[in-house]
Amino acid sequence: MGKLTVKQVQSITKKAEPGRYSDGGGLYLMVPKNGSPYWMLRFSLHKKRRELTLGKQADISLADARSSTEELKRQIRSGVDPIAERKKQAEITILTVDDLFEDWFKGVSKRIKHPNIPKRIYTKEVASKLGQYKVEAVVPMDVRAVIKAVADSNRPSIANDTLMYLKQLFNHAIKLGLITYNPAAAFDMHDAGGVEKSRTRALTIDELKHAFSVFRESSTSFSRDNYLACALLLVLGVRKTELTEAKWSEFDIEGAVWSLPERRSKSGRGIRIPLPPQVVVWLEELQIRACGSEYVFPSRRASKSPHMGKDTLNRAISKLFGREPGKKVQPPNKMGELEHFTVHDLRRTCRSLLASQKVATHIAERCLNHQIKGVEGVYDRYDYFEERSVAMSKLAAVLAVVV
């Protein structure tokens, strides 16, 4: 049979009689019983008969099918397997920085304890600026712009973390052969948030009285949810996200116990937390305010997160100090001469106040769910629940004048 003509192709596809119609040279017009007609190339490579679909006849003309056939046959003669090449191309799905992050994150999320941290930083600080860039198009100036924007918003530790994750992200691209150099490699902490110093801030009772007084006076900007969250953090000494992402299912209000699960504990250890009477009262109020949400602190804004955001409390506190990242006009400083503090400083304050009440070190450390170091930590597996209950009740009594 000779080569097909355009009219013959039209006739064959119109009749739609199942069969294989040769154009010569290994090119066939295939008409399946079910489905659309398509072009197919039959060839031999390494003494094996192979078949490769070129595409639907409706999308590829006879002339284009012949042209593709000639190009493929040239590759075959040089020893290239077009089927293997097609599979390889199909696997190349990492084109943009967003694609790169998704591929990198699959591995990272299995290795690190808190994968939500790099994901949050990438989503908030990087994605909107570099996400749609082609991986190979990112240059050092792009990286500098990202970390500078974070540093300029007075978040030095986040700026350092952003740089660290960008370095890891582009190292991953090098491993995959997508780029040959890391555009973030030349930068260090001095280009981002600077060398971080360990914070030692712990508030005195007088400072706490002043801060919570300002919280109450600023109820239009500092919500009741924010107020109760700070009060709970101060009395219970838990970490911010352990509280703000808590679900009601973790609480036994009647039994006055919060069972913080291992999967949400930063220390990696679950713990039963005794709840002083005043804390129970706050939680009962929060249950009403939650309006049926499964979260103790449900998100009050339309967002992807169902619970209070990770930056909500620190931003709200900073605003009262006259600091609001991203705003040209800063709000008034309502805190006066009080030294700035962060949410985590409330946890440090809790620990300091426990010490001031002569609570034994090992009990105070367990109150904060810290790992006791050394041999004692290995062998002492006692929970100290009753002792912690007494200690927290003492602390709640001391803080009654504050909150």
Secondary structure, DSSP 8 states (H G I E B T S, - for coil): -----HHHHHHHHHHT--EEEEEETTEEEEE-SSS--EEEEEEEETTEEEEEEEEETTTS-HHHHHHHHHHHHHHHHTT--HHHHHHHHHH----BHHHHHHHHHHHHHHHSS-THHHHHHIIIIIHHHHTTSBGGG--HHHHHHHHHHHHHTT-HHHHHHHHHHHHHHHHHHHHTTS-SS-TTTT--GGGTT-S---------HHHHHHHHHHHHHTTTTS-HHHHHHHHHHHHH---HHHHHT-BGGGEETTTTEEEE-GGG-TTS--EEEE--HHHHHHHHHHHHHTTT-SBSSB-SSSSS-SB--TTHHHHHHHHHTT--TT-SS-----STT-----HHHHHHHHHHHHHHTT--HHHHHHHTT----HHHHHH-----HHHHHHHHHHHHHHGGGT-
